[in-house]
């Protein structure tokens, strides 16, 4: 019972903190009641993540202090009571049409699917590897801990800071319920944003499309940050549009606040900031507005960059290595790993060349094709944007030059500029990284399309577009959710569910039971890091240098020395890294290590298809090795007994 209460308390704290921020920026009179509610949650979500950073910095990540932070933040919820009452009264007077009732049924289906996932153990690999693991590490230490790992360690974590109270006070269920609620809130903010430009029926349809696209299905109930960053992009785009329309500095400032939250949540927030900055330049009060937006964005968004700079000298560790390595002491990085990261990680994330032709081809291929590395086949945006685009183009043509005066024109330009910067700067081409700006795109397209529909009586074909997209997406959502439904129907335990969905988890119960606080486990199986309750070190050939696994510089003696230096007592193999596999075999032959337990597990390529019986997983053998550094080169001093191995 505690977990749902914690999730609701954290939601109240977001509403309360955000309501206070709206009062500070004095923009309440310019928003409707329902807008103020969802803006409060979005800004409060960012504000809570920003605030918890300083709590962690001071070593205050204890249940008492986290409860105090939530309670104080929730005190501001009184500011939204009037808006809540107004919104409820309007809902009670709402006379729904048959189409709206069908859409509400779709929302009920989506909600049911989301609840199935929200009450299940987390099973997404990235979530288990770092989105949930880092907050767990921070809570165990009661303070922020610097993790010297590129990509998934030393990175902006404003969103993950909101996971700390949920996990620390409500446990795992509190955390999964919180990701469920925050995913719904993104849909709520989209709906209220749509209602500024579209009628209720259109707003419901667009929001339902958004909540059922594969990228949202994939990330909405997990620790993935993109759907939650959408809070900030929608508020920033609206703030900039209102700043251009009214000339009021306060809207530029609140846009800077939202941009700062995006910067603090993900590196791509820097690109979004540039896109917003370029758009706000094209207006009469460009200097004052640009100064306000930039100042607020820097103040709010700089915390994680200063954190990285404090430990490494590089605010975007290790991205500036090429330029700073001569003047900064890179204790956790070197040229070999910089080259390896560039050649093996970044290049592998680029499916199309960084050319104008590739730029034009990307949306087509990501929508109708399946680039192997971009995830569009499983976590894309569906076909709605492509199908509604012709009607949107027609709507723009009908409006002519007046389109430049539209409130949505600045927002559409922000999306376009962000896409240009994202593509040509060589960012990862995984399509889900564009999810934060996808809501702005579909609002803009749908608003333009509605103009064509109204003028030319195109209701039937556009209704067909919505119907086809929703039927396909809800069917896909049902297939995805059967994994969680089967868990309930079969009464599966947490461990059974995890073994069906996460490779390597068969080893977790034994490790947690038999290793002690004196042990330190080397692991390369990233997706079980959150599940382990013992001290671990995640070895990776690209992302870290503390244990060198890069083929060009790794050596057995260095490997042995680094393992000993970090106090590694055990290892879980295999991890998929050829270098370490060879080294571990050599250490066994030298008598430095011996296998003490063996486990069989599944190799899971697709959780959904595996549960549906379509994908037959391979079997994997995992072994726990125990080290005895004093026995090296003395195999006879440490016999390996077959009886110590078993399933």
Helices and strands as residue ranges (DSSP letters): H 2-25, G 28-30, H 33-57, H 63-74, G 75-80, H 81-92, H 98-118, H 125-126, I 127-131, H 133-141, H 158-194, H 200-211, H 214-220, H 226-246, H 249-265, H 269-280, H 286-301, H 303-312, H 321-324, H 335-340, I 341-346, G 347-349, H 356-368, H 376-379, H 384-399, G 400-405, H 407-424, G 431-434, H 435-456, H 459-490, H 494-501, G 505-507, H 508-514, E 521-523, G 526-528, E 536-538, H 556-565, E 570-573, H 578-589, E 593-603, H 607-611, E 618-627, G 629-631, G 635-637, G 642-644
